[in-house]
Amino acid sequence: MQATVSRQPLNAMQIHFLQSLQFVKTEEMYQELRQIISDYYFKKLDKETDKWWKENDMTTEKFNEMTKDIHYRTPYK
């Protein structure tokens, strides 16, 4: 994973979050926290996706037609 450098100072929430990491003492705790954060973002994404489908009156057929020319993998040569 490549880190990016931010030139902006941390806000209060970011500082609080970083300070709370001092309590993560084991790999198990780290994995649990990582899963909780991942679940949080997945739920947000799922909610936004549902909202987009409703706002665009999307159906599976419309979605399949809209994405039929998208290639998800790089072809092997």
C-alpha positions as CSV (number, residue, x, y, z in Angstrom):
1,M,0.0,0.0,0.0
2,Q,1.4,3.4,-1.0
3,A,0.9,6.3,1.5
4,T,0.1,9.7,0.2
5,V,1.3,12.9,1.9
6,S,-1.2,15.4,2.9
7,R,-0.2,19.0,3.5
8,Q,-3.3,19.8,5.5
9,P,-3.3,19.6,9.3
10,L,-5.3,16.9,10.9
11,N,-8.8,17.8,12.2
12,A,-10.1,16.9,15.7
13,M,-11.8,13.7,14.5
14,Q,-8.7,12.5,12.8
15,I,-6.6,13.2,15.9
16,H,-9.1,11.4,18.1
17,F,-9.1,8.4,15.8
18,L,-5.3,8.2,15.8
19,Q,-5.1,8.5,19.6
20,S,-7.6,5.7,19.9
21,L,-5.2,3.4,18.0
22,Q,-2.9,3.2,21.0
23,F,-5.4,0.7,22.4
24,V,-4.9,-1.7,19.5
25,K,-2.4,-4.1,21.0
26,T,-2.7,-7.3,19.1
27,E,-3.1,-8.5,15.5
28,E,-6.5,-9.8,16.4
29,M,-7.6,-6.3,17.6
30,Y,-6.2,-4.8,14.4
31,Q,-8.1,-7.3,12.2
32,E,-11.3,-6.6,14.1
33,L,-10.9,-2.9,13.8
34,R,-10.1,-3.2,10.1
35,Q,-13.2,-5.3,9.6
36,I,-15.4,-2.8,11.5
37,I,-14.1,0.0,9.3
38,S,-14.5,-2.0,6.1
39,D,-18.1,-2.9,7.1
40,Y,-18.9,0.7,7.8
41,Y,-17.7,1.8,4.3
42,F,-19.5,-1.1,2.7
43,K,-22.8,-0.1,4.3
44,K,-22.3,3.5,3.1
45,L,-21.5,2.3,-0.4
46,D,-24.5,-0.1,-0.4
47,K,-26.8,2.7,0.7
48,E,-25.5,5.1,-2.0
49,T,-25.8,2.3,-4.6
50,D,-29.4,1.7,-3.7
51,K,-30.1,5.4,-3.8
52,W,-28.6,5.7,-7.3
53,W,-30.6,2.7,-8.6
54,K,-33.8,4.3,-7.3
55,E,-33.0,7.8,-8.6
56,N,-32.2,6.4,-12.1
57,D,-35.2,4.0,-12.1
58,M,-32.6,1.3,-12.8
59,T,-33.4,-2.3,-13.6
60,T,-31.1,-5.3,-14.1
61,E,-31.9,-5.2,-17.8
62,K,-31.0,-1.5,-18.0
63,F,-27.8,-2.0,-16.0
64,N,-26.7,-4.9,-18.2
65,E,-27.4,-2.9,-21.3
66,M,-25.5,0.1,-20.0
67,T,-22.4,-2.0,-19.0
68,K,-22.3,-4.6,-21.8
69,D,-19.2,-3.1,-23.4
70,I,-17.2,-2.8,-20.1
71,H,-14.4,-5.2,-19.9
72,Y,-13.4,-6.1,-16.4
73,R,-10.2,-7.9,-17.1
74,T,-7.2,-7.0,-19.1
75,P,-6.9,-9.6,-21.9
76,Y,-3.9,-11.9,-21.8
77,K,-1.6,-11.9,-24.8
